[in-house]
Amino acid sequence: MAQEAASQGALPSAESILDRYVEVTGGAAAYKSRTSEAATGTFAIPAAGLTGQLRLFVKPGLIRTSIELPGVGLIESGVKDGVAWESNPVTGPRIAEGFQAQYTIANARPGAVAHWREVYSAVETVAIEDVNGEPTYRVVQTVGKGGSLAAFYSVESGLLAKVEYTAGVRVEQFFEAYSDVEGFLTPTRIVSMGAGQRTVVNITSLEANVEIPDERFDLPEGVQALLK
């Protein structure tokens, strides 16, 4: 399929590629029925020999991610009231800006992949490229007024293989494993490369439509102080 498309110069529309990804991973109706998401797993920095516990919570307009990393402390990020923020023991609290903020805020919803038309202001298939030996469609996805990322979807399976973007530094994320979780094909191993550092996230559990108290998304005091 990849060779035929390349030879004919006929690339499928980005819209069809994104819709295919939604369908092969679970279906638009099932995604849009989600009211919340809660995930747990591990976050590792292999070069430093560090592995910590990761927790992720999502509700409409709300995200909270926390990582307990031994020897480092609590690393957190989230979205609330249209504000994307981060806090860690090394750099302290900060308010995210630019592409990073726009992308994080736009994805602050359960089943975000099925809402891609609301997340991206434009999408375009630009090429077929190899990712770890697999032909993929490179789709440029624009967020807001100009920030964009490149997403690479397998020609054969339709699954997302890689994402690359720049948010201060160039970041590449590889989706190396998909597992059936409650009827959804979910990426459960994500390897990220950026600023010369490799990190690995392994998702061990994912639940949808669970009760999550709104207080779990409260802004840390340091972030609140930055907003005053």
C-alpha positions in Angstrom: 0.0 0.0 0.0 2.8 2.4 0.9 4.7 1.8 -2.3 1.6 2.1 -4.4 0.6 5.4 -2.8 4.1 6.8 -3.1 4.4 5.8 -6.7 1.0 7.4 -7.6 1.6 10.4 -5.4 -1.8 9.8 -4.0 -1.8 10.2 -0.3 -5.0 9.7 1.7 -6.6 12.7 3.3 -5.5 13.5 6.9 -9.1 13.4 7.9 -9.5 9.8 6.8 -6.3 8.8 8.6 -7.4 10.4 11.9 -10.9 8.9 11.6 -9.4 5.5 10.9 -7.2 5.8 14.0 -10.3 6.5 16.1 -12.2 3.5 14.6 -9.4 1.0 14.9 -8.7 1.9 18.5 -12.3 1.8 19.8 -14.8 3.8 17.8 -16.0 7.4 18.0 -19.2 6.6 19.8 -17.4 4.7 22.6 -14.8 7.4 23.0 -17.4 10.2 23.2 -19.3 8.3 25.9 -16.4 8.6 28.3 -16.9 11.0 31.2 -13.5 10.5 32.9 -10.2 8.6 32.6 -7.9 7.3 35.3 -4.5 5.7 34.5 -1.6 4.4 36.6 1.8 3.2 35.5 5.5 3.9 35.7 7.8 6.6 34.5 11.5 5.8 34.0 14.7 7.6 33.1 16.8 4.6 32.2 20.1 6.4 32.0 19.8 7.6 35.5 18.4 4.4 36.8 15.2 6.1 38.1 11.7 4.7 38.0 8.7 6.2 39.7 5.0 5.8 39.9 2.7 7.7 37.5 -0.9 8.6 37.9 -3.1 10.4 35.4 -6.7 11.8 35.8 -8.9 13.4 33.1 -12.3 15.0 33.2 -13.8 17.6 30.8 -11.5 20.6 30.9 -9.3 19.0 33.5 -6.1 17.0 33.6 -3.7 16.1 36.5 -0.6 14.0 36.1 1.7 13.2 39.0 5.0 11.3 39.1 6.7 10.3 42.3 10.4 9.9 41.4 12.8 8.6 44.0 15.5 11.0 44.9 13.8 13.8 42.9 10.3 14.2 44.5 6.9 14.9 43.1 6.6 16.1 39.5 3.1 17.3 38.5 1.4 19.0 35.6 -2.2 19.7 34.7 -5.0 21.9 33.3 -7.7 23.7 35.2 -9.8 26.8 34.3 -8.0 27.0 31.0 -4.6 27.2 32.6 -1.8 24.6 31.8 0.8 24.3 34.5 3.8 22.3 35.7 5.6 22.0 39.0 8.7 20.0 40.0 11.3 20.2 42.7 14.1 21.3 40.4 12.5 24.2 38.5 9.5 25.0 40.7 6.0 25.9 39.4 5.4 27.5 36.1 2.5 28.4 33.7 2.8 26.7 30.3 2.7 29.0 27.3 2.6 28.8 23.5 2.1 25.5 21.7 2.6 23.4 24.8 -0.2 25.2 26.6 -2.6 25.2 23.6 -2.0 21.5 22.9 -2.4 20.4 26.5 -5.6 22.5 27.1 -7.1 21.3 23.8 -6.6 17.6 24.9 -8.1 18.1 28.4 -11.0 15.8 27.8 -11.8 12.1 28.1 -11.6 10.3 24.7 -9.6 13.2 23.3 -8.6 11.3 20.1 -12.2 11.2 19.0 -12.5 15.0 19.3 -9.6 15.7 17.0 -11.7 18.1 14.9 -12.0 20.3 17.9 -8.3 20.0 18.9 -6.7 20.8 15.5 -7.4 23.8 13.3 -5.9 22.1 10.3 -4.5 18.7 9.3 -2.6 17.6 6.2 -1.0 14.4 5.0 2.4 15.3 3.6 4.4 12.1 3.0 5.0 8.5 3.7 8.0 8.0 6.0 9.6 5.0 7.8 9.3 4.7 11.6 11.3 1.8 13.0 11.0 -0.1 9.7 7.3 0.5 9.2 5.8 2.7 6.5 3.7 5.5 8.1 1.7 8.5 6.9 3.2 11.8 8.2 0.3 14.0 9.1 0.9 17.6 10.2 -1.6 18.7 12.8 -2.0 22.4 13.6 -3.1 23.5 17.0 -4.5 27.0 17.5 -3.0 29.8 15.4 0.2 28.2 14.3 1.7 25.6 16.6 1.9 22.2 15.0 3.1 18.6 15.5 3.8 15.8 13.1 2.0 12.5 13.8 3.0 9.2 12.0 0.2 6.6 11.5 1.0 3.1 10.3 0.0 2.5 6.7 -1.0 -1.1 7.5 -2.7 -0.9 10.9 -3.7 2.7 11.2 -2.2 3.0 14.6 -0.2 6.0 15.8 3.5 5.1 15.7 5.2 8.4 16.6 4.7 12.1 17.3 7.3 14.8 17.0 7.0 18.5 18.1 9.0 21.4 19.4 8.2 22.9 22.8 11.4 24.7 23.7 13.2 21.5 22.6 12.5 19.0 19.9 10.6 16.0 21.3 10.0 12.6 19.7 7.5 10.1 21.2 7.3 6.5 20.0 4.3 4.4 20.8 5.8 1.0 21.0 3.0 -1.2 22.4 -0.7 -1.2 22.2 -2.9 -3.3 24.5 -6.6 -4.0 24.6 -7.9 -2.1 27.7 -11.6 -2.3 28.3 -12.2 -2.8 24.6 -9.9 0.0 23.4 -6.5 -0.4 21.7 -4.4 1.8 24.0 -0.7 2.7 23.7 0.8 1.3 26.9 4.5 1.9 26.3 5.6 5.4 25.2 9.2 6.2 24.7 10.1 9.9 24.6 13.4 11.6 23.4 14.1 15.2 24.1 17.1 17.3 25.2 19.3 14.3 25.1 17.2 12.4 27.6 15.2 9.2 27.1 12.1 8.5 29.2 9.8 5.5 29.2 6.2 5.4 30.3 4.5 2.1 30.9 0.7 2.2 31.5 -0.4 -0.6 33.8 -4.1 0.2 34.2 -6.7 2.5 32.6 -10.3 3.0 33.7 -13.0 5.1 32.1 -16.2 6.6 33.5 -15.0 6.5 37.2 -15.7 8.9 39.9 -12.9 11.5 40.3 -13.4 14.3 42.8 -12.9 17.8 41.4 -10.5 18.6 44.3 -8.0 16.2 42.7 -7.4 18.9 40.0 -6.9 21.8 42.4 -3.9 24.0 41.5 -0.9 23.7 43.8 -0.2 26.7 46.0 2.9 27.6 44.0 0.9 27.8 40.8 -1.9 29.7 42.4 0.7 32.3 43.5 1.9 32.8 39.9 -1.7 33.6 38.8 -2.2 36.3 41.4 
